[in-house]
Amino acid sequence: MPDRKTVFVTVGTTSFDKLVEAVDTPQVKQELSRRGFTHLVIQMGRGTFIPTKSVEDGTLDVDYFTFSSSIADHLRSASLVISHAGSGSIFETLRLGKPLIVVVNEDLMDNHQSELAEELAERKHLYYARPQTLHQTISEMDLDSLLRYTPGDATPVAKLINEFLGFPTS
């Protein structure tokens, strides 16, 4: 039996049916399977679109759920994460060192999330897609080209703030 390679898809606490629908297409599933992924786990949030459980030829095992008390275990066991553009999901995935494709929900009014995703994609920490470009992004991605994200050290800033406020610094 081949090693388990899981793609974890998360939409967060909202509804993002366009992402779930994009992942559920035969083209995306076939491309993931072609790239050696064996399992697709979709966290679909409040969405109403129900993905199909498995591919016709059985090459990709598909499962889904609405919510979980913590997605940390799913993120840790994933070989690839496809996520909405929420900053919490993005940074939690990057801190774990997991390859990430961020899919922006263009239906949101104030889409500041796309700016974060675009900036991190420019810095080569993740891939950035829209629901309609997800298949192309997956087929063209080179996961080895992604750079590991290193969180900044806030200690110097905190020290300056403490000094400014008159608190003792050590």
Phi and psi in degrees as a GROMACS rama.xvg file:
@    title "Ramachandran Plot"
@    xaxis  label "Phi"
@    yaxis  label "Psi"
@TYPE xy
-69.6944  158.79  PRO-2
-59.8279  145.943  ASP-3
-77.3009  123.611  ARG-4
-124.231  109.759  LYS-5
-103.277  136.652  THR-6
-102.467  122.299  VAL-7
-106.324  126.613  PHE-8
-111.181  128.849  VAL-9
-130.565  135.61  THR-10
-107.968  1.21184  VAL-11
77.4244  -149.359  GLY-12
-92.3351  -2.47927  THR-13
-100.395  -162.929  THR-14
-110.969  129.824  SER-15
-144.325  64.0676  PHE-16
-58.263  -32.6277  ASP-17
-62.5988  -34.3346  LYS-18
-69.5337  -46.5674  LEU-19
-61.9422  -42.1677  VAL-20
-62.4692  -40.7685  GLU-21
-64.5994  -41.9722  ALA-22
-69.23  -28.2258  VAL-23
-81.6591  -3.53275  ASP-24
-71.9006  148.083  THR-25
-58.1195  -35.2144  PRO-26
-62.6134  -45.9425  GLN-27
-67.4694  -45.3499  VAL-28
-61.94  -41.9891  LYS-29
-65.4857  -39.5993  GLN-30
-66.0575  -41.4125  GLU-31
-62.2806  -43.6455  LEU-32
-63.4788  -42.6778  SER-33
-60.1322  -32.5125  ARG-34
-85.7845  7.32255  ARG-35
95.2714  3.12886  GLY-36
-77.5045  141.942  PHE-37
-111.718  -24.4574  THR-38
-133.084  143.979  HIS-39
-127.388  117.198  LEU-40
-116.559  122.659  VAL-41
-115.051  120.474  ILE-42
-94.1751  109.52  GLN-43
-99.5436  0.540768  MET-44
57.4914  -137.106  GLY-45
-86.123  7.79754  ARG-46
-63.1061  159.094  GLY-47
-107.421  -14.2189  THR-48
-76.1409  125.885  PHE-49
-101.5  117.022  ILE-50
-71.4832  159.835  PRO-51
-78.2062  145.807  THR-52
-71.509  -32.3038  LYS-53
-155.269  160.99  SER-54
-78.5151  147.755  VAL-55
-51.0253  -43.2786  GLU-56
-86.1342  0.982101  ASP-57
73.7894  14.253  GLY-58
-81.128  -19.1279  THR-59
-129.193  119.092  LEU-60
-83.95  119.413  ASP-61
-113.894  133.426  VAL-62
-140.906  161.043  ASP-63
-149.554  160.379  TYR-64
-153.419  164.887  PHE-65
-86.8176  -59.0427  THR-66
-137.819  158.088  PHE-67
-140.874  148.829  SER-68
-62.2313  -28.2252  SER-69
-151.739  133.967  SER-70
-95.348  5.05721  ILE-71
-57.6562  -43.1844  ALA-72
-63.9585  -39.5904  ASP-73
-64.2512  -41.9596  HIS-74
-63.9834  -44.3662  LEU-75
-62.501  -36.7649  ARG-76
-87.1408  -3.76437  SER-77
-80.3763  145.104  ALA-78
-93.3638  -20.6871  SER-79
-151.338  138.504  LEU-80
-116.303  132.623  VAL-81
-115.474  118.492  ILE-82
-131.46  156.698  SER-83
-66.8959  176.29  HIS-84
-94.6445  22.5512  ALA-85
-67.7205  135.273  GLY-86
-62.3844  -35.3641  SER-87
-61.5268  -47.5135  GLY-88
-65.0748  -40.8893  SER-89
-60.8978  -54.1917  ILE-90
-71.3441  -32.2308  PHE-91
-63.5498  -41.6022  GLU-92
-67.5934  -45.357  THR-93
-64.3602  -38.6039  LEU-94
-62.1956  -30.8547  ARG-95
-80.7131  -5.05711  LEU-96
73.7416  26.1141  GLY-97
-92.228  140.067  LYS-98
-61.1666  140.367  PRO-99
-138.821  134.249  LEU-100
-113.873  119.716  ILE-101
-96.7855  127.102  VAL-102
-111.191  119.959  VAL-103
-85.2731  135.952  VAL-104
-86.7627  102.045  ASN-105
-74.4806  -6.88778  GLU-106
-83.372  -9.60544  ASP-107
-75.4568  140.907  LEU-108
-65.7561  -64.5509  MET-109
-95.4953  92.7137  ASP-110
-93.8848  62.146  ASN-111
-65.9475  -21.3601  HIS-112
-63.1072  -32.588  GLN-113
-65.6635  -32.6356  SER-114
-63.2586  -43.2398  GLU-115
-62.6837  -47.2455  LEU-116
-62.6529  -42.4081  ALA-117
-63.5212  -42.1402  GLU-118
-64.7812  -44.725  GLU-119
-69.1609  -29.7932  LEU-120
-70.4434  -40.4266  ALA-121
-59.8777  -35.2769  GLU-122
-83.5147  4.62999  ARG-123
66.807  29.3107  LYS-124
-91.6456  -18.8789  HIS-125
-159.615  170.222  LEU-126
-101.884  149.998  TYR-127
-123.728  131.721  TYR-128
-145.346  169.353  ALA-129
-114.03  161.844  ARG-130
-51.5676  -40.2409  PRO-131
-77.3201  -11.6227  GLN-132
-110.094  4.25077  THR-133
-59.535  -44.7897  LEU-134
-59.556  -44.9339  HIS-135
-63.2804  -42.0511  GLN-136
-61.4613  -44.4729  THR-137
-64.4985  -42.6142  ILE-138
-70.324  -24.9568  SER-139
-101.125  -9.22766  GLU-140
-69.116  147.615  MET-141
-125.325  96.0222  ASP-142
-61.8452  -25.8121  LEU-143
-71.4205  -14.7618  ASP-144
-85.6025  -10.5856  SER-145
-71.9316  142.23  LEU-146
-97.3915  138.598  LEU-147
-64.5802  135.581  ARG-148
-82.7406  129.353  TYR-149
-115.789  114.864  THR-150
-62.2079  146.906  PRO-151
-72.4911  162.567  GLY-152
-99.1882  115.589  ASP-153
-86.9365  -0.426498  ALA-154
-57.5428  -46.9366  THR-155
-61.0925  -37.8135  PRO-156
-67.5944  -44.4746  VAL-157
-61.0508  -38.8197  ALA-158
-64.0589  -43.3047  LYS-159
-61.4418  -42.5703  LEU-160
-63.9007  -44.993  ILE-161
-60.769  -42.7247  ASN-162
-61.8684  -44.243  GLU-163
-61.2431  -39.7192  PHE-164
-81.0727  -5.17263  LEU-165
86.5615  13.358  GLY-166
-80.0334  149.44  PHE-167
-66.6442  142.16  PRO-168
-114.158  147.075  THR-169
